[in-house]
Amino acid sequence: MTTGTRVKLALLLGSLSAFAPLTIDMYLPALPGMARSLHSNPGTIQLTLTVFVIGLAAGQLVVGPLSDAWGRRRPLLAGIALYVASSACCAVAPTAGWLIGGRVLQSFGAAAAIVLARAIVRDLFDGIAMTRFFSRLMLVKGVDPVLSPVIGSQLLAIASWRTVFVVLTAVGAVLFLAVLLALPESLPIQRRQSADLPARLRTFAILGRDTEYLRHVLAGALTFAAMFAYISGSSFVLQQAYGLSAAQFSVVFGTNGLGIVLFGQLNGLLVGRVATEHAMLVVSLSVAAAGSLGVLLATSLGAPLPLLLAGLFAMVSMVGVVLANTTSVALAAHGERAGAASSLQGLLQFLVAGLASSAMGLAGRGSPTGMGVAMFLCAGAALATYAGRRPRRAASLEVRPEPESLAAA
């Protein structure tokens, strides 16, 4: 696979992986305006976020196993088409109920994109090559949560909340064409699994008994949950408790997002050359835990802002390293059931993050200590889940032969 082909593939799959944060983060600033426009209460409008997250988790659990039987391309195109149609419905929603229904359908389409992006990477790569490619995806995934809220805010400054969904419709349409024209089927017929329900249940039973798979998935999910706690609470903590302006908060948020990108790329350069995935995980999980401890001490003791910012950067910037390595190793032994393995990983990731966010909410969304406790418990649990055992696979640089149409691209 040429360098140019790898770059184009990374941009496309990275964009698909970013569907969920894009669809969540871009419309968050519009929630108050949506409630007023649709003559609804804030609690009802908040359901549009809740049902999206639930649908995102459930959709992955359905689409992933089906793609092991049907291939990746058809479910992916169907999911993106559903996303485009439902986004358009949200843009013209006359009532809050209509909007909630549109968000449910939108979540299923986004679920197909993110779960199948991971499965396609597993179809095409093995070993260290897979880890390096997942690191490349962080170029797109790390930038998305930085830009999405900014884009959403700027759109609301010149237009109504409906414009956000018009933009999401356009983004989905562009990616549909990109997949249709540039992404061939990655799962050959001879490697596909049975589509019957007993076979699907046996697949999940196999994954549930694989302690190494679960260990890596949980370490990644807990790290993701720590970042989710940061995303949920940092705007309140930094602006209300520490007095940062909206512009200053944007700089902090952008700097941490840049850390995800830079350390994700550094992981791709180091893994397999000077360090194994296991070593990179031990280091990154340790740094994340130490950073989250700094956040906890800063928020609970009222320490100066620089200590809090240093802790946040240390924790958040390790997310790209952790997710790239845990995803690669978790999927390594399950190439024949990569769709199901990717779907269970996605389900656990959002489930753990949701639980962490709910627990933090009990202490108050704007509570500095609540954010610090949630981040430290999640990052510490991620390190404890992973530490103490050696990896099951040796590093390799194997790359699966790509489809002829992809090679030609």
C-alpha positions as CSV (number, residue, x, y, z in Angstrom):
1,M,0.0,0.0,0.0
2,T,1.5,3.3,-1.1
3,T,2.0,6.2,1.3
4,G,-0.6,8.2,-0.6
5,T,-3.1,5.4,-0.4
6,R,-2.5,5.1,3.4
7,V,-3.0,8.8,3.9
8,K,-6.3,8.9,1.9
9,L,-7.5,5.8,3.8
10,A,-6.6,7.3,7.1
11,L,-8.4,10.6,6.3
12,L,-11.5,8.7,5.2
13,L,-11.6,6.2,8.1
14,G,-10.7,8.9,10.6
15,S,-13.6,11.0,9.4
16,L,-15.9,8.0,9.8
17,S,-14.6,7.4,13.3
18,A,-15.3,11.1,14.2
19,F,-19.0,10.9,13.2
20,A,-20.1,10.5,16.8
21,P,-18.2,13.3,18.5
22,L,-18.9,15.6,15.5
23,T,-22.7,14.9,15.8
24,I,-22.6,15.5,19.6
25,D,-20.2,18.4,20.0
26,M,-21.4,20.5,17.1
27,Y,-25.0,20.8,18.3
28,L,-24.4,21.2,22.1
29,P,-24.3,25.0,21.9
30,A,-27.7,24.9,20.2
31,L,-29.6,23.2,23.0
32,P,-31.1,26.3,24.6
33,G,-32.2,27.7,21.3
34,M,-33.7,24.4,20.3
35,A,-35.9,24.4,23.4
36,R,-37.1,27.9,22.7
37,S,-37.7,27.3,19.0
38,L,-39.7,24.1,19.6
39,H,-41.6,25.4,22.6
40,S,-40.2,22.6,24.8
41,N,-38.5,22.4,28.1
42,P,-34.8,21.9,28.5
43,G,-35.2,18.3,29.9
44,T,-37.0,17.2,26.8
45,I,-34.4,18.7,24.5
46,Q,-31.7,17.0,26.7
47,L,-33.3,13.7,25.7
48,T,-32.0,14.3,22.1
49,L,-28.5,13.8,23.5
50,T,-29.4,10.8,25.8
51,V,-31.2,8.9,23.0
52,F,-28.3,9.5,20.6
53,V,-25.7,8.0,23.1
54,I,-28.0,5.0,23.8
55,G,-28.6,4.5,20.1
56,L,-24.9,4.8,19.3
57,A,-24.1,2.0,21.7
58,A,-27.0,-0.3,20.6
59,G,-26.4,0.4,16.9
60,Q,-22.7,-0.7,17.2
61,L,-23.8,-4.0,18.8
62,V,-26.1,-4.7,15.8
63,V,-24.1,-3.5,12.9
64,G,-20.7,-5.0,13.9
65,P,-21.8,-8.7,13.9
66,L,-23.9,-8.2,10.7
67,S,-20.8,-6.9,8.9
68,D,-18.9,-10.1,9.7
69,A,-21.5,-11.9,7.7
70,W,-22.4,-9.4,5.0
71,G,-19.1,-7.5,4.5
72,R,-18.3,-4.0,5.5
73,R,-19.2,-1.9,2.5
74,R,-23.0,-2.5,2.2
75,P,-23.8,-1.9,6.0
76,L,-21.5,1.1,5.9
77,L,-23.2,2.7,2.9
78,A,-26.6,1.9,4.4
79,G,-25.6,3.4,7.7
80,I,-24.3,6.7,6.2
81,A,-27.4,7.0,4.0
82,L,-29.6,6.6,7.1
83,Y,-27.4,9.3,8.8
84,V,-27.9,11.7,5.9
85,A,-31.7,11.2,5.8
86,S,-32.2,11.4,9.5
87,S,-30.0,14.5,9.8
88,A,-32.2,16.2,7.1
89,C,-35.3,15.2,9.2
90,C,-33.8,16.8,12.3
91,A,-33.1,20.0,10.3
92,V,-36.8,20.4,9.5
93,A,-38.2,18.9,12.8
94,P,-41.5,20.7,13.7
95,T,-41.6,19.3,17.3
96,A,-39.3,18.0,20.0
97,G,-40.7,14.5,19.5
98,W,-39.9,14.6,15.8
99,L,-36.3,15.7,16.7
100,I,-35.9,12.9,19.2
101,G,-36.9,10.3,16.7
102,G,-34.5,11.8,14.1
103,R,-31.7,11.6,16.6
104,V,-32.4,7.9,17.3
105,L,-32.1,7.1,13.6
106,Q,-29.1,9.4,13.3
107,S,-27.3,7.5,16.1
108,F,-27.7,4.2,14.2
109,G,-26.1,5.7,11.2
110,A,-23.2,7.1,13.2
111,A,-22.8,3.8,14.9
112,A,-22.3,2.0,11.6
113,A,-19.6,4.5,10.7
114,I,-17.5,4.2,13.8
115,V,-17.7,0.5,14.4
116,L,-17.0,-0.4,10.7
117,A,-14.1,2.0,10.5
118,R,-12.3,0.0,13.2
119,A,-13.3,-3.3,11.6
120,I,-11.9,-2.2,8.2
121,V,-8.6,-1.3,9.7
122,R,-8.4,-4.9,11.2
123,D,-9.3,-6.4,7.9
124,L,-6.4,-4.6,6.2
125,F,-3.7,-4.6,8.8
126,D,-2.0,-6.8,11.5
127,G,0.4,-6.3,14.3
128,I,2.4,-3.2,14.6
129,A,1.2,-2.0,11.2
130,M,-2.3,-1.9,12.6
131,T,-1.2,0.0,15.7
132,R,0.5,2.6,13.6
133,F,-2.5,3.0,11.4
134,F,-4.8,3.5,14.4
135,S,-2.3,6.2,15.5
136,R,-2.7,7.9,12.2
137,L,-6.5,8.1,12.7
138,M,-5.8,10.3,15.7
139,L,-4.9,13.1,13.3
140,V,-8.6,13.4,12.5
141,K,-10.2,12.1,15.7
142,G,-8.1,14.4,17.9
143,V,-8.9,17.5,15.9
144,D,-12.6,16.8,15.7
145,P,-13.6,17.5,19.4
146,V,-11.6,20.7,19.2
147,L,-13.2,22.1,16.1
148,S,-16.8,20.8,16.4
149,P,-17.9,23.1,19.3
150,V,-16.2,26.1,17.7
151,I,-17.9,25.4,14.3
152,G,-21.3,24.9,16.1
153,S,-20.9,28.2,18.0
154,Q,-20.0,30.1,14.8
155,L,-22.9,28.7,12.9
156,L,-25.3,29.7,15.7
157,A,-23.9,33.2,15.6
158,I,-25.1,33.7,12.0
159,A,-28.0,31.2,11.7
160,S,-30.5,29.1,13.6
161,W,-29.9,25.7,15.2
162,R,-31.3,24.0,12.1
163,T,-28.2,25.0,10.2
164,V,-26.2,22.7,12.4
165,F,-28.1,19.7,11.1
166,V,-28.0,21.0,7.5
167,V,-24.2,21.0,7.8
168,L,-24.2,17.5,9.3
169,T,-26.4,16.4,6.4
170,A,-23.8,17.8,4.0
171,V,-20.9,16.1,5.8
172,G,-22.7,12.8,5.7
173,A,-23.4,13.2,2.0
174,V,-19.8,13.9,1.2
175,L,-18.6,10.9,3.2
176,F,-21.2,8.7,1.5
177,L,-19.8,9.6,-1.9
178,A,-16.2,9.1,-0.7
179,V,-17.0,5.6,0.6
180,L,-19.0,4.8,-2.6
181,L,-16.2,5.9,-4.9
182,A,-13.0,5.2,-3.0
183,L,-13.5,2.5,-0.4
184,P,-13.9,-1.1,-1.7
185,E,-15.0,-4.1,0.3
186,S,-12.3,-5.1,2.8
187,L,-13.7,-8.4,4.0
188,P,-13.5,-11.2,1.3
189,I,-16.4,-13.7,1.1
190,Q,-14.2,-16.6,2.2
191,R,-13.6,-14.8,5.6
192,R,-17.2,-14.0,6.4
193,Q,-19.1,-15.6,9.2
194,S,-22.6,-17.1,9.5
195,A,-25.4,-14.5,10.0
196,D,-27.7,-16.7,12.1
197,L,-28.4,-15.6,15.7
198,P,-26.8,-18.7,17.5
199,A,-23.6,-18.0,15.6
200,R,-23.7,-14.4,16.7
201,L,-24.3,-15.4,20.3
202,R,-21.4,-17.8,20.1
203,T,-19.2,-15.0,18.8
204,F,-20.0,-12.8,21.8
205,A,-19.5,-15.7,24.1
206,I,-16.0,-16.2,22.7
207,L,-15.2,-12.5,23.2
208,G,-16.6,-12.6,26.7
209,R,-14.2,-15.4,27.7
210,D,-11.2,-13.7,26.2
211,T,-9.7,-12.0,29.2
212,E,-6.9,-10.4,27.2
213,Y,-9.4,-8.8,24.8
214,L,-11.5,-7.6,27.8
215,R,-8.5,-6.3,29.6
216,H,-7.4,-4.1,26.7
217,V,-11.0,-3.0,25.9
218,L,-11.7,-2.0,29.5
219,A,-8.4,-0.1,29.8
220,G,-9.3,1.9,26.7
221,A,-12.9,2.4,27.8
222,L,-11.9,3.7,31.3
223,T,-9.4,6.1,29.7
224,F,-12.1,7.3,27.3
225,A,-14.4,7.7,30.3
226,A,-11.8,9.9,32.0
227,M,-11.6,12.1,28.9
228,F,-15.4,12.1,28.8
229,A,-15.5,13.4,32.3
230,Y,-13.1,16.2,31.3
231,I,-15.2,17.1,28.2
232,S,-18.4,17.1,30.3
233,G,-17.1,19.2,33.2
234,S,-14.1,21.3,32.1
235,S,-16.1,24.2,30.7
236,F,-17.9,24.7,34.0
237,V,-14.8,24.1,36.1
238,L,-12.4,26.3,34.1
239,Q,-14.8,29.2,33.4
240,Q,-16.8,29.3,36.6
241,A,-14.4,28.1,39.3
242,Y,-11.2,29.4,37.8
243,G,-12.5,32.4,35.9
244,L,-11.3,31.7,32.4
245,S,-13.0,33.5,29.6
246,A,-14.7,31.6,26.7
247,A,-11.7,32.5,24.5
248,Q,-9.2,31.3,27.1
249,F,-11.1,28.1,27.6
250,S,-11.1,27.5,23.9
251,V,-7.3,27.8,23.9
252,V,-7.0,25.2,26.8
253,F,-9.4,22.9,25.0
254,G,-7.6,23.2,21.7
255,T,-4.2,22.7,23.3
256,N,-5.3,19.4,25.0
257,G,-6.8,18.3,21.6
258,L,-3.5,19.0,20.0
259,G,-1.8,16.9,22.6
260,I,-4.0,13.9,21.5
261,V,-2.8,14.4,17.9
262,L,0.9,14.9,18.6
263,F,1.3,12.0,21.1
264,G,-0.8,9.8,18.9
265,Q,1.6,10.4,16.0
266,L,4.6,9.9,18.3
267,N,3.1,6.5,19.3
268,G,3.0,5.6,15.6
269,L,6.7,6.5,15.3
270,L,7.9,4.7,18.4
271,V,5.9,1.5,18.5
272,G,7.7,-1.4,16.9
273,R,10.9,0.6,16.7
274,V,12.0,1.5,20.2
275,A,9.0,0.2,22.2
276,T,6.3,-2.5,22.2
277,E,2.6,-1.8,22.4
278,H,2.8,-3.2,26.0
279,A,5.5,-0.7,27.0
280,M,3.7,2.2,25.3
281,L,0.5,1.3,27.2
282,V,2.3,1.0,30.6
283,V,3.9,4.4,30.1
284,S,0.8,6.2,28.7
285,L,-1.6,4.8,31.3
286,S,0.8,5.7,34.1
287,V,1.2,9.3,32.8
288,A,-2.6,9.5,32.4
289,A,-3.1,8.3,36.0
290,A,-0.5,10.8,37.3
291,G,-2.1,13.6,35.3
292,S,-5.5,12.8,36.7
293,L,-4.1,12.7,40.2
294,G,-2.8,16.2,39.6
295,V,-6.3,17.3,38.5
296,L,-7.8,15.8,41.6
297,L,-5.3,17.5,43.9
298,A,-5.7,20.8,42.1
299,T,-9.5,20.8,42.2
300,S,-9.9,19.5,45.7
301,L,-7.2,21.7,47.3
302,G,-7.8,24.8,45.2
303,A,-4.3,24.7,43.8
304,P,-3.2,27.3,41.3
305,L,-4.4,27.0,37.7
306,P,-1.1,25.9,36.2
307,L,-1.2,22.7,38.2
308,L,-4.7,21.9,37.0
309,L,-3.7,22.7,33.4
310,A,-0.6,20.5,33.5
311,G,-2.6,17.6,34.9
312,L,-5.3,18.0,32.3
313,F,-2.8,18.0,29.5
314,A,-0.9,15.0,30.8
315,M,-4.2,13.0,31.1
316,V,-5.9,14.0,27.9
317,S,-2.9,13.9,25.6
318,M,-2.4,10.2,26.5
319,V,-5.8,9.2,25.1
320,G,-4.5,8.9,21.5
321,V,-1.7,6.6,22.6
322,V,-4.0,4.4,24.8
323,L,-6.8,4.0,22.3
324,A,-4.6,3.2,19.4
325,N,-2.7,0.5,21.3
326,T,-5.6,-1.0,23.2
327,T,-7.8,-1.2,20.0
328,S,-5.1,-2.7,18.0
329,V,-4.2,-5.4,20.5
330,A,-7.8,-6.2,21.4
331,L,-8.7,-6.8,17.7
332,A,-5.5,-8.6,16.9
333,A,-6.7,-12.1,17.8
334,H,-10.2,-11.6,16.4
335,G,-9.7,-10.9,12.7
336,E,-12.4,-13.4,11.7
337,R,-14.9,-11.6,14.0
338,A,-13.6,-8.0,13.8
339,G,-17.0,-6.5,13.4
340,A,-18.4,-8.1,16.6
341,A,-15.2,-7.4,18.5
342,S,-15.3,-3.7,17.4
343,S,-19.0,-3.5,18.3
344,L,-18.5,-4.8,21.8
345,Q,-15.6,-2.5,22.3
346,G,-17.7,0.5,21.3
347,L,-20.6,-0.6,23.5
348,L,-18.3,-0.9,26.6
349,Q,-16.6,2.4,25.8
350,F,-19.8,4.4,25.8
351,L,-21.3,2.5,28.7
352,V,-18.4,3.1,31.0
353,A,-18.2,6.8,29.8
354,G,-21.9,7.2,30.5
355,L,-21.6,5.8,33.9
356,A,-18.7,8.0,34.8
357,S,-20.6,11.1,33.5
358,S,-23.7,10.2,35.5
359,A,-21.6,9.7,38.7
360,M,-20.0,13.1,38.1
361,G,-23.4,14.6,37.7
362,L,-24.4,13.5,41.2
363,A,-21.7,15.8,42.5
364,G,-22.9,18.6,40.3
365,R,-21.8,19.2,36.7
366,G,-19.9,22.3,37.7
367,S,-18.1,20.8,40.7
368,P,-14.3,20.9,40.3
369,T,-13.9,18.1,42.8
370,G,-16.5,15.9,41.1
371,M,-14.5,16.2,37.8
372,G,-11.2,15.5,39.5
373,V,-12.6,12.4,41.3
374,A,-14.2,11.0,38.2
375,M,-11.0,11.5,36.1
376,F,-8.8,10.0,38.8
377,L,-11.0,7.0,39.4
378,C,-11.3,6.2,35.7
379,A,-7.6,6.7,34.8
380,G,-6.5,4.8,38.0
381,A,-8.8,1.9,37.2
382,A,-7.5,1.8,33.6
383,L,-3.9,1.5,34.9
384,A,-4.9,-1.1,37.5
385,T,-6.9,-3.1,34.8
386,Y,-3.9,-3.3,32.5
387,A,-0.8,-3.4,34.8
388,G,0.9,-6.5,35.9
389,R,0.6,-8.9,32.9
390,R,2.5,-9.4,29.8
391,P,0.9,-9.1,26.3
392,R,-0.1,-12.2,24.4
393,R,1.3,-11.3,21.0
394,A,4.7,-10.4,19.7
395,A,5.2,-7.4,17.6
396,S,4.9,-7.9,13.9
397,L,4.8,-5.7,10.8
398,E,2.3,-7.7,8.8
399,V,0.0,-5.9,6.5
400,R,-2.8,-7.8,4.8
401,P,-2.9,-7.7,1.0
402,E,-5.3,-4.9,0.2
403,P,-8.1,-5.2,-2.3
404,E,-6.9,-4.5,-5.9
405,S,-9.2,-1.5,-6.1
406,L,-7.7,0.0,-3.0
407,A,-4.1,-0.7,-4.3
408,A,-5.0,1.0,-7.6
409,A,-6.2,4.0,-5.7
